[in-house]
Amino acid sequence: MPNTKYFRLGYGIIILLIIIYLGTKVDFIFRPIKVLFQTLFFPFLISGVIYYLLRPIVHFLQKRKVPKGLSILIIYLLFIGLGTVLMLWVGPELQKQFKSFIDNFPGLLDTLKQKVVGLRDTKWFSRFQENDYVTLDTVTSKLNAYINTNVSNLGNKITGILGIITNVATIVVTVPFIVFYLLKDGDSAPNGVLRFLPRLQAKEGKKILKDMDSALSSYIQGQAIVSFIVGVMMYIGYLIIGIDYSLILAIIAMLTNVIPFVGPFIAIIPALIIGFIASPFMALKVVIVAVVVQQIDGNLSSPYIMGRKLDIHPLTIILLLLVAGSMAGLLGMILAVPFYAVLKVIVSHTYRLYRLHKDKESVIDL
């Protein structure tokens, strides 16, 4: 049997595939691990994001000689106070708009149907009537069928909604405790892992973990600030043009902005629908607001806040979003960029160490 490097690599891949195949045949052994992962994934994911957002404040207080435990307690009390003030200030308006949206939802659907049907009389849409594959009748029938199906199945989804509420309640209860211990012991966690490695490998491992931490920290903190600024600007713009449910639409824009490139397009869809229901001119004003905000964000907010710390080409990000979205949906699109940033750090350091090792072997051979 050949014993070259490439054949050994091929053997390793074959053995790995055999192990994966055998693992699928005894999935009952791994089911508890799967359940454990699904249970802990979202609490630790949210806790990790909050940890990176709060850690700079803890470090700032520590530099002022405030003990770490007291710093975390101060931050918790501060955010509880800010959250209370925010809910007292924004909560009533958000509740009012949400209640109005729920109450007017059937009427909004009827109005949307009438608006779509009204397109029959427009000249620019009449050209589609000449197409045997795309006609107004087929479009409206599919739209009505989609709306009616989702509305009729709304009652069947109550159990799923209750399950989501239970999961959210679990996350709300567990996340503060996880964040507390992350803030308290998170900085020393890498040392606990690296102490099992030899000193030279531990030094390289510490550098890799530091770069991974820097990439995640830069992305999460910058993306949170940029998303908040975009949400505020969208809310101001929606107030200026006078669109209904402006606060809800601005919150949607803020949340979806965490998805690079694609997020703003997702955010504008509900705003366009609400604006189109009011009038075509209102829909046009929604587009103008979105374009102005994205121009400000693209030329001022993102460059100064996000910078180019991740050094990822825009085309690479788009391809990542396409692949991650097809594989894992919205969650995959949110996690694609930070996951790629961490993977890039690992691969670059691995290649650097490999080249260093090859250079040392070349020197020894000489």
Order of alpha helices (4+ residues) and beta strands (2+ residues): alpha-alpha-alpha-alpha-alpha-alpha-alpha-alpha-alpha-alpha-alpha-alpha-alpha
